[in-house]
Amino acid sequence: MATETAKVWLSRCFGVLQRSLYVACTALALQLVMRCWKPVPRGPVLWAAQAEPWATWVPLLCFVLHAVAWLLIFSILLVFDYAELMGLKQVYYHVRGLGEPLALKSPRALRLFSHLRHPVCVELLTVLWVVPTLGTDRLLLALLLTLYLGLAHGLDQQDLCYLRAQLQRKLHLLSRPQEGSAQ
């Protein structure tokens, strides 16, 4: 659904709801993978933390790294516009007759969006690979998603500088006292 051909077809059929439909289908596909996932019983295991102290510390380290990865994913929502990522802003702008939200973005933001496939690639790779036990089924999933992310992801130094500036701007806005609040 992320190919240009699919986007054109979806836009023609669903108009402004194209992005929201894409997000809903992606969430549905992820739910299906999670609900239908069946580990390969007695399949080969690439690595497993079974002996002490590894059986205690490796799962704990994996848990901490997963927690940090998910916190980073949520913090990225400070930099990017969550409503726009979900397709809600496009629908709102269309209903209000404001045009396309991307038309109001700076050239630096548009450049970043053209390079950035998804803002949480590194965090997703952490969740995929940092596990106490890696069997062949999980290895196949991790390899396929790593290949997909590797082919789709391409940030450069200018994009990283823009991301840093956006984060600083949003943190500054969040740290300002609200008007009318007691000091």
Accessible surface in RSA format (square Angstrom, percent):
REM  Atomic radii and reference values for relative SASA: ProtOr
REM  Chains: A
REM  Algorithm: Lee & Richards
REM  Probe-radius: 1.40
REM  Slices: 20
REM RES _ NUM      All-atoms   Total-Side   Main-Chain    Non-polar    All polar
REM                ABS   REL    ABS   REL    ABS   REL    ABS   REL    ABS   REL
RES MET A   1    89.26  46.2  51.90  34.3  37.36  89.0  35.09  29.8  54.17  71.8
RES ALA A   2    24.80  22.8  13.66  21.1  11.14  25.3  14.19  20.0  10.61  28.1
RES THR A   3    89.41  63.6  82.05  83.2   7.36  17.5  81.93 110.0   7.48  11.3
RES GLU A   4   123.78  71.1 117.02  88.5   6.77  16.1  62.63 121.1  61.16  49.9
RES THR A   5   112.89  80.3 105.21 106.7   7.68  18.3  75.22 101.0  37.67  57.0
RES ALA A   6    25.69  23.6  19.77  30.5   5.92  13.5  25.37  35.7   0.32   0.8
RES LYS A   7    74.52  36.4  74.24  45.6   0.28   0.7  31.75  28.6  42.77  45.6
RES VAL A   8    75.22  49.5  71.04  64.3   4.18  10.1  74.24  64.5   0.98   2.6
RES TRP A   9   130.63  52.4 130.63  63.2   0.00   0.0 107.65  57.4  22.97  37.3
RES LEU A  10     8.02   4.5   8.02   5.7   0.00   0.0   8.02   5.6   0.00   0.0
RES SER A  11    51.74  43.7  44.10  58.9   7.64  17.6  28.48  60.6  23.26  32.6
RES ARG A  12   174.35  73.2 139.10  70.9  35.26  83.9  74.35 101.6 100.01  60.6
RES CYS A  13    69.52  52.6  32.77  36.5  36.75  86.4  15.10  38.3  54.42  58.7
RES PHE A  14    88.26  44.2  74.77  46.3  13.49  35.1  81.40  49.4   6.86  19.6
RES GLY A  15    36.51  45.0   0.00   N/A  36.51  45.0  31.01  85.1   5.50  12.3
RES VAL A  16    43.01  28.3  25.29  22.9  17.72  42.7  34.87  30.3   8.15  22.1
RES LEU A  17    89.63  49.9  89.63  64.1   0.00   0.0  89.63  62.9   0.00   0.0
RES GLN A  18    31.09  17.4  31.09  22.7   0.00   0.0   2.21   4.7  28.88  21.9
RES ARG A  19    77.03  32.3  76.55  39.0   0.49   1.2  16.88  23.1  60.15  36.5
RES SER A  20    26.74  22.6  21.62  28.9   5.12  11.8  22.42  47.8   4.31   6.0
RES LEU A  21    54.06  30.1  49.91  35.7   4.15  10.4  53.36  37.5   0.70   1.9
RES TYR A  22    50.37  23.5  50.37  28.7   0.00   0.0  27.25  20.5  23.13  28.5
RES VAL A  23    28.79  18.9  27.37  24.8   1.41   3.4  28.25  24.5   0.54   1.5
RES ALA A  24    58.30  53.6  46.65  72.0  11.65  26.5  53.77  75.7   4.53  12.0
RES CYS A  25    45.11  34.1  40.07  44.7   5.04  11.9  11.45  29.0  33.66  36.3
RES THR A  26    68.87  49.0  63.08  64.0   5.79  13.8  62.54  84.0   6.33   9.6
RES ALA A  27    53.26  49.0  46.80  72.2   6.46  14.7  52.08  73.3   1.18   3.1
RES LEU A  28   109.65  61.1 105.79  75.7   3.87   9.7 109.06  76.6   0.59   1.6
RES ALA A  29    53.63  49.3  49.38  76.2   4.26   9.7  52.78  74.3   0.85   2.3
RES LEU A  30   102.39  57.0  98.81  70.7   3.59   9.0 101.38  71.2   1.01   2.7
RES GLN A  31    75.48  42.2  75.37  55.1   0.11   0.3  32.88  70.0  42.60  32.3
RES LEU A  32    99.81  55.6  98.76  70.7   1.06   2.7  99.20  69.7   0.61   1.6
RES VAL A  33    69.38  45.7  62.20  56.3   7.19  17.3  68.69  59.7   0.70   1.9
RES MET A  34   108.10  56.0  84.55  56.0  23.55  56.1  53.91  45.8  54.19  71.8
RES ARG A  35   188.24  79.0 158.08  80.6  30.16  71.8  55.91  76.4 132.33  80.2
RES CYS A  36    84.39  63.8  67.47  75.2  16.92  39.8  30.46  77.2  53.93  58.2
RES TRP A  37    94.81  38.0  76.91  37.2  17.91  42.0  66.68  35.6  28.14  45.7
RES LYS A  38   158.44  77.3 141.79  87.0  16.64  39.6  99.91  89.9  58.53  62.3
RES PRO A  39    91.44  66.6  83.57  76.2   7.87  28.6  83.57  69.0   7.87  48.9
RES VAL A  40    78.14  51.4  61.97  56.1  16.17  39.0  64.15  55.7  14.00  38.0
RES PRO A  41    99.27  72.3  78.86  71.9  20.41  74.2  88.13  72.8  11.14  69.2
RES ARG A  42   232.66  97.7 181.83  92.7  50.83 121.0  90.95 124.3 141.71  85.9
RES GLY A  43    18.92  23.3   0.00   N/A  18.92  23.3   6.81  18.7  12.11  27.1
RES PRO A  44    98.29  71.6  84.95  77.4  13.34  48.5  96.97  80.1   1.32   8.2
RES VAL A  45    79.80  52.5  48.61  44.0  31.19  75.1  49.12  42.7  30.68  83.2
RES LEU A  46   107.06  59.6  76.34  54.6  30.72  77.2  78.92  55.4  28.14  75.7
RES TRP A  47   104.58  42.0  97.71  47.3   6.87  16.1  99.95  53.3   4.64   7.5
RES ALA A  48    38.71  35.6   9.27  14.3  29.44  67.0  10.36  14.6  28.35  75.1
RES ALA A  49    23.04  21.2   3.62   5.6  19.42  44.2   9.08  12.8  13.96  37.0
RES GLN A  50   148.50  83.0 122.09  89.2  26.41  62.9  40.66  86.5 107.84  81.8
RES ALA A  51    65.52  60.2  55.24  85.2  10.28  23.4  63.31  89.2   2.21   5.9
RES GLU A  52   121.02  69.5  96.21  72.8  24.81  59.1  65.71 127.1  55.31  45.2
RES PRO A  53    73.83  53.8  73.53  67.0   0.29   1.1  73.75  60.9   0.08   0.5
RES TRP A  54   150.37  60.3 150.37  72.8   0.00   0.0 126.10  67.2  24.27  39.4
RES ALA A  55    33.75  31.0  19.31  29.8  14.44  32.9  19.66  27.7  14.09  37.3
RES THR A  56    72.59  51.6  63.09  64.0   9.50  22.6  53.03  71.2  19.56  29.6
RES TRP A  57   151.09  60.6 149.87  72.5   1.21   2.8 129.70  69.2  21.39  34.7
RES VAL A  58    37.70  24.8  37.10  33.6   0.60   1.4  37.70  32.8   0.00   0.0
RES PRO A  59    49.59  36.1  44.04  40.1   5.56  20.2  44.90  37.1   4.70  29.2
RES LEU A  60    85.99  47.9  81.53  58.3   4.46  11.2  85.20  59.8   0.79   2.1
RES LEU A  61   101.62  56.6  98.57  70.5   3.05   7.7 101.23  71.1   0.40   1.1
RES CYS A  62     9.85   7.5   9.70  10.8   0.15   0.3   5.68  14.4   4.17   4.5
RES PHE A  63   141.61  70.8 135.67  84.0   5.95  15.5 141.02  85.5   0.59   1.7
RES VAL A  64    70.65  46.5  69.69  63.1   0.95   2.3  70.65  61.4   0.00   0.0
RES LEU A  65    63.67  35.5  62.70  44.9   0.98   2.5  62.70  44.0   0.98   2.6
RES HIS A  66    40.39  22.1  40.39  28.1   0.00   0.0  24.49  25.2  15.90  18.5
RES ALA A  67    39.15  36.0  30.41  46.9   8.74  19.9  38.00  53.5   1.15   3.1
RES VAL A  68    70.00  46.1  69.85  63.2   0.16   0.4  70.00  60.8   0.01   0.0
RES ALA A  69     3.23   3.0   1.65   2.5   1.58   3.6   3.08   4.3   0.15   0.4
RES TRP A  70   114.44  45.9 114.44  55.4   0.00   0.0 101.62  54.2  12.82  20.8
RES LEU A  71   120.36  67.0 116.51  83.4   3.85   9.7 116.81  82.0   3.55   9.6
RES LEU A  72    84.55  47.1  84.41  60.4   0.14   0.3  84.55  59.4   0.00   0.0
RES ILE A  73    25.12  14.3  24.33  18.1   0.79   1.9  24.33  17.5   0.79   2.1
RES PHE A  74   122.75  61.4 115.26  71.4   7.49  19.5 115.54  70.0   7.21  20.6
RES SER A  75    43.45  36.7  37.26  49.7   6.20  14.3  35.01  74.5   8.45  11.8
RES ILE A  76    30.29  17.2  29.47  22.0   0.82   2.0  30.29  21.8   0.00   0.0
RES LEU A  77    59.62  33.2  48.79  34.9  10.83  27.2  49.15  34.5  10.47  28.2
RES LEU A  78    62.69  34.9  59.24  42.4   3.45   8.7  62.01  43.6   0.68   1.8
RES VAL A  79    18.32  12.1  12.62  11.4   5.70  13.7  12.62  11.0   5.70  15.4
RES PHE A  80    13.53   6.8   9.94   6.2   3.59   9.3  12.22   7.4   1.31   3.8
RES ASP A  81    38.73  27.1  29.34  29.2   9.39  22.2  13.47  31.7  25.27  25.2
RES TYR A  82   109.89  51.3 107.05  60.9   2.84   7.4  73.83  55.5  36.06  44.5
RES ALA A  83    36.51  33.6  35.09  54.1   1.43   3.2  35.28  49.7   1.23   3.3
RES GLU A  84    17.14   9.8  15.76  11.9   1.39   3.3  11.90  23.0   5.24   4.3
RES LEU A  85    47.40  26.4  44.55  31.9   2.86   7.2  45.50  32.0   1.90   5.1
RES MET A  86    61.12  31.7  58.58  38.8   2.55   6.1  43.64  37.1  17.48  23.2
RES GLY A  87     0.00   0.0   0.00   N/A   0.00   0.0   0.00   0.0   0.00   0.0
RES LEU A  88   104.16  58.0 100.51  71.9   3.64   9.2 100.91  70.9   3.25   8.7
RES LYS A  89    49.17  24.0  46.72  28.7   2.45   5.8  22.02  19.8  27.15  28.9
RES GLN A  90    22.79  12.7  21.69  15.9   1.10   2.6   7.92  16.9  14.87  11.3
RES VAL A  91    38.09  25.1  38.09  34.5   0.00   0.0  38.09  33.1   0.00   0.0
RES TYR A  92   120.15  56.1 115.56  65.7   4.59  11.9  88.94  66.8  31.21  38.5
RES TYR A  93    29.65  13.8  29.65  16.9   0.00   0.0   5.46   4.1  24.20  29.8
RES HIS A  94   116.98  63.9 102.82  71.5  14.17  36.2  59.35  61.2  57.63  67.1
RES VAL A  95   114.48  75.3  83.71  75.8  30.77  74.2  89.41  77.7  25.08  68.0
RES ARG A  96   152.82  64.2 124.81  63.6  28.01  66.7  22.43  30.7 130.39  79.0
RES GLY A  97    65.77  81.1   0.00   N/A  65.77  81.1  34.15  93.7  31.61  70.8
RES LEU A  98    97.86  54.5  74.70  53.4  23.16  58.2  80.31  56.4  17.55  47.2
RES GLY A  99    48.95  60.4   0.00   N/A  48.95  60.4  41.22 113.1   7.74  17.3
RES GLU A 100    86.52  49.7  79.45  60.1   7.07  16.8  40.55  78.4  45.97  37.5
RES PRO A 101     3.88   2.8   2.08   1.9   1.80   6.5   2.13   1.8   1.75  10.9
RES LEU A 102    68.91  38.4  67.98  48.6   0.93   2.3  68.22  47.9   0.69   1.9
RES ALA A 103    82.88  76.2  44.00  67.9  38.88  88.4  56.24  79.2  26.64  70.6
RES LEU A 104   127.72  71.1  94.41  67.5  33.31  83.7  99.20  69.7  28.52  76.7
RES LYS A 105    54.08  26.4  39.80  24.4  14.28  34.0  17.53  15.8  36.54  38.9
RES SER A 106    51.63  43.6  39.64  52.9  11.99  27.6  43.13  91.8   8.50  11.9
RES PRO A 107   111.21  81.0 104.08  94.9   7.12  25.9 106.45  87.9   4.75  29.5
RES ARG A 108   132.27  55.5 128.70  65.6   3.57   8.5  61.12  83.5  71.15  43.1
RES ALA A 109     1.31   1.2   1.31   2.0   0.00   0.0   1.31   1.8   0.00   0.0
RES LEU A 110    74.83  41.7  68.97  49.3   5.85  14.7  69.07  48.5   5.75  15.5
RES ARG A 111    81.55  34.2  75.12  38.3   6.43  15.3  46.23  63.2  35.32  21.4
RES LEU A 112     0.87   0.5   0.87   0.6   0.00   0.0   0.87   0.6   0.00   0.0
RES PHE A 113    69.83  34.9  53.13  32.9  16.70  43.5  54.35  33.0  15.48  44.3
RES SER A 114    89.61  75.7  47.54  63.5  42.06  96.9  50.86 108.3  38.74  54.3
RES HIS A 115    66.04  36.1  56.88  39.5   9.16  23.4  33.56  34.6  32.49  37.8
RES LEU A 116    19.51  10.9   6.66   4.8  12.85  32.3   6.66   4.7  12.85  34.6
RES ARG A 117    86.08  36.1  58.63  29.9  27.45  65.4  24.22  33.1  61.86  37.5
RES HIS A 118    91.11  49.8  90.66  63.0   0.46   1.2  59.34  61.2  31.77  37.0
RES PRO A 119    25.52  18.6  12.09  11.0  13.43  48.8  14.27  11.8  11.24  69.9
RES VAL A 120    19.12  12.6  19.12  17.3   0.00   0.0  19.12  16.6   0.00   0.0
RES CYS A 121     5.35   4.0   2.82   3.1   2.53   5.9   3.41   8.6   1.94   2.1
RES VAL A 122   100.46  66.1  99.35  89.9   1.11   2.7  99.35  86.3   1.11   3.0
RES GLU A 123    18.91  10.9  18.16  13.7   0.75   1.8   2.26   4.4  16.65  13.6
RES LEU A 124    56.86  31.7  56.79  40.6   0.08   0.2  56.86  39.9   0.00   0.0
RES LEU A 125    49.63  27.6  48.58  34.8   1.05   2.6  48.91  34.3   0.72   1.9
RES THR A 126    33.87  24.1  29.44  29.8   4.43  10.6  13.97  18.8  19.90  30.1
RES VAL A 127    23.61  15.5  23.61  21.4   0.00   0.0  23.61  20.5   0.00   0.0
RES LEU A 128     9.54   5.3   9.54   6.8   0.00   0.0   9.54   6.7   0.00   0.0
RES TRP A 129    66.82  26.8  62.67  30.3   4.15   9.8  60.09  32.0   6.74  10.9
RES VAL A 130    41.10  27.0  36.67  33.2   4.44  10.7  41.08  35.7   0.02   0.1
RES VAL A 131    13.84   9.1   9.44   8.5   4.40  10.6   9.52   8.3   4.32  11.7
RES PRO A 132    42.45  30.9  42.27  38.5   0.18   0.6  42.27  34.9   0.18   1.1
RES THR A 133    72.45  51.5  60.46  61.3  11.99  28.6  40.66  54.6  31.78  48.0
RES LEU A 134     0.00   0.0   0.00   0.0   0.00   0.0   0.00   0.0   0.00   0.0
RES GLY A 135    13.77  17.0   0.00   N/A  13.77  17.0  10.49  28.8   3.28   7.3
RES THR A 136    51.72  36.8  46.36  47.0   5.37  12.8  41.88  56.3   9.84  14.9
RES ASP A 137    25.63  18.0  18.56  18.5   7.06  16.7  14.56  34.3  11.07  11.0
RES ARG A 138    64.59  27.1  64.59  32.9   0.00   0.0  16.53  22.6  48.06  29.1
RES LEU A 139    38.56  21.5  38.56  27.6   0.00   0.0  38.56  27.1   0.00   0.0
RES LEU A 140   107.77  60.0 106.24  76.0   1.53   3.8 107.56  75.5   0.20   0.5
RES LEU A 141    46.14  25.7  43.47  31.1   2.67   6.7  45.66  32.1   0.48   1.3
RES ALA A 142     0.00   0.0   0.00   0.0   0.00   0.0   0.00   0.0   0.00   0.0
RES LEU A 143    90.04  50.1  86.76  62.1   3.28   8.2  86.76  60.9   3.28   8.8
RES LEU A 144   101.96  56.8  97.29  69.6   4.67  11.7  97.53  68.5   4.43  11.9
RES LEU A 145    58.26  32.4  58.26  41.7   0.00   0.0  58.26  40.9   0.00   0.0
RES THR A 146    44.02  31.3  42.77  43.4   1.26   3.0  42.77  57.4   1.26   1.9
RES LEU A 147   107.21  59.7 101.55  72.6   5.66  14.2 106.82  75.0   0.39   1.0
RES TYR A 148   106.25  49.6 101.22  57.6   5.02  13.1  90.71  68.2  15.54  19.2
RES LEU A 149     9.91   5.5   9.32   6.7   0.59   1.5   9.73   6.8   0.18   0.5
RES GLY A 150    56.04  69.1   0.00   N/A  56.04  69.1  35.95  98.6  20.09  45.0
RES LEU A 151   147.06  81.9 112.67  80.6  34.39  86.4 115.31  81.0  31.74  85.4
RES ALA A 152    29.40  27.0   8.47  13.1  20.94  47.6  18.63  26.2  10.78  28.6
RES HIS A 153    60.27  32.9  40.11  27.9  20.16  51.6  32.76  33.8  27.51  32.0
RES GLY A 154    38.70  47.7   0.00   N/A  38.70  47.7  32.37  88.8   6.33  14.2
RES LEU A 155    55.75  31.0  25.14  18.0  30.61  76.9  25.29  17.8  30.46  82.0
RES ASP A 156    55.01  38.5  47.80  47.6   7.20  17.0  40.87  96.2  14.13  14.1
RES GLN A 157   118.20  66.1 112.57  82.3   5.63  13.4  58.08 123.6  60.12  45.6
RES GLN A 158   116.71  65.3 108.95  79.6   7.76  18.5  44.11  93.9  72.60  55.1
RES ASP A 159     2.03   1.4   1.59   1.6   0.44   1.0   0.44   1.0   1.59   1.6
RES LEU A 160    72.52  40.4  70.13  50.2   2.39   6.0  70.13  49.3   2.39   6.4
RES CYS A 161    55.69  42.1  51.86  57.8   3.83   9.0  19.90  50.4  35.79  38.6
RES TYR A 162    24.80  11.6  24.80  14.1   0.00   0.0  14.54  10.9  10.26  12.6
RES LEU A 163    34.95  19.5  33.88  24.2   1.07   2.7  34.16  24.0   0.79   2.1
RES ARG A 164   136.14  57.2 130.72  66.6   5.42  12.9  57.92  79.2  78.23  47.4
RES ALA A 165    48.17  44.3  36.58  56.5  11.58  26.3  43.72  61.6   4.45  11.8
RES GLN A 166    30.55  17.1  30.55  22.3   0.00   0.0   1.04   2.2  29.51  22.4
RES LEU A 167    57.34  31.9  57.34  41.0   0.00   0.0  57.34  40.3   0.00   0.0
RES GLN A 168   105.51  59.0 102.12  74.6   3.39   8.1  37.87  80.6  67.65  51.3
RES ARG A 169   116.24  48.8 109.17  55.7   7.07  16.8  65.26  89.2  50.98  30.9
RES LYS A 170    47.08  23.0  46.37  28.4   0.71   1.7  20.74  18.7  26.34  28.1
RES LEU A 171    74.26  41.4  70.95  50.8   3.31   8.3  71.37  50.1   2.89   7.8
RES HIS A 172   110.17  60.2 105.37  73.2   4.80  12.3  73.27  75.5  36.90  42.9
RES LEU A 173    71.39  39.8  63.76  45.6   7.63  19.2  63.85  44.8   7.53  20.3
RES LEU A 174   115.21  64.2  90.55  64.8  24.65  62.0  91.84  64.5  23.37  62.9
RES SER A 175    86.96  73.5  52.09  69.5  34.87  80.3  49.82 106.1  37.14  52.0
RES ARG A 176   127.41  53.5 120.41  61.4   7.00  16.7  35.53  48.6  91.88  55.7
RES PRO A 177    92.75  67.6  67.23  61.3  25.52  92.8  78.08  64.5  14.67  91.1
RES GLN A 178   128.08  71.6 120.92  88.4   7.16  17.0  49.75 105.9  78.33  59.4
RES GLU A 179   178.92 102.7 145.80 110.3  33.11  78.8  65.28 126.3 113.63  92.8
RES GLY A 180    90.01 111.0   0.00   N/A  90.01 111.0  44.99 123.5  45.02 100.8
RES SER A 181    54.06  45.7  33.74  45.0  20.32  46.8  37.70  80.3  16.35  22.9
RES ALA A 182   109.91 101.1  68.67 106.0  41.24  93.8  79.61 112.1  30.30  80.3
RES GLN A 183   183.70 102.7 103.10  75.3  80.60 191.9  78.37 166.8 105.33  79.9
END  Absolute sums over single chains surface
CHAIN  1 A    12990.2      10969.8       2020.5       9104.2       3886.0
END  Absolute sums over all chains
TOTAL         12990.2      10969.8       2020.5       9104.2       3886.0
